[in-house]
Amino acid sequence: MTHTVHRLAVRVLKKDGYWVGLPIDAPGSMVGDTLTDLFDDAETFKHFCLGLPKEVPVMVSYIYDLP
């Protein structure tokens, strides 16, 4: 049995000393003091942003918007 892998692209920005993740073409946002914190937050909320059950595989891609 094969599963469709859904994808969530997240734009990553550094704002006032913390990291912000803004999903592209999906609602929501993520924040973290470090990139690791931001990645953990994205893992927690990726299914919510896409409106998918936790059993569905979701791959997160990060697009960095740095000066």
Secondary structure by P-SEA (a helix, b strand, c coil): cbbbbbbbbbbbbbcccbbbbbbcccccccccccaaaaaaaaaacccccccccccbbbbbbbbbbcc
